[in-house]
Structure formats: C-alpha cells, structure tokens
C-alpha cells in the first residue's frame, strides 16, 4: 500500500514539473510575440492618416 502511494506522489510530482515548464515556455513565447507585435504597431504608427 505504501509503495503505491510513493509511486503516485512521484508521478504527480513529475506531472507538476512538466506543467510548470510548459507554463513558463508558453508564457515566454506569448510575451515575445506581444513585444514583436507592439513594436510593429509603433513602427507603422506614422503611416496612419486621420
């Protein structure tokens, strides 16, 4: 019984680490995309006529 609990704790720890790494990677990628799009908007700002 204790061995099953030990394995379950190990698996849940690994899954938590994987989700944490994925969250960091997705967050960084999203931030980079937002910075690039913001820079494009600032550059093209002078082309807008009102």
C-alpha positions in Angstrom: 0.0 0.0 0.0 2.7 2.5 0.9 4.6 1.6 -2.3 1.6 2.7 -4.4 1.3 6.0 -2.5 5.1 6.6 -3.1 4.7 6.0 -6.8 1.6 8.2 -7.0 3.5 11.0 -5.3 6.4 10.6 -7.7 4.1 10.7 -10.8 2.2 13.7 -9.5 5.5 15.5 -8.9 6.7 14.8 -12.4 3.4 15.9 -13.9 3.5 19.1 -11.9 7.1 19.8 -13.1 6.1 19.2 -16.7 3.1 21.6 -16.5 5.2 24.2 -14.8 7.9 24.0 -17.5 5.2 24.2 -20.2 3.6 27.2 -18.5 6.9 29.0 -18.4 7.7 28.2 -22.1 4.2 29.3 -23.2 4.4 32.5 -21.1 7.8 33.4 -22.6 6.7 32.7 -26.1 3.5 34.8 -25.6 5.5 37.7 -24.2 7.9 37.6 -27.1 5.0 37.6 -29.6 3.4 40.6 -27.8 6.6 42.6 -27.8 7.1 42.0 -31.5 3.6 42.9 -32.4 3.8 46.0 -30.3 7.0 47.1 -32.0 5.3 46.6 -35.4 2.4 48.8 -34.3 4.7 51.5 -33.1 6.7 51.5 -36.3 3.6 51.6 -38.5 2.0 54.3 -36.4 3.4 57.1 -38.7 1.6 55.5 -41.7 -1.9 56.1 -40.3 -3.7 59.1 -41.7 -6.7 60.7 -39.9 
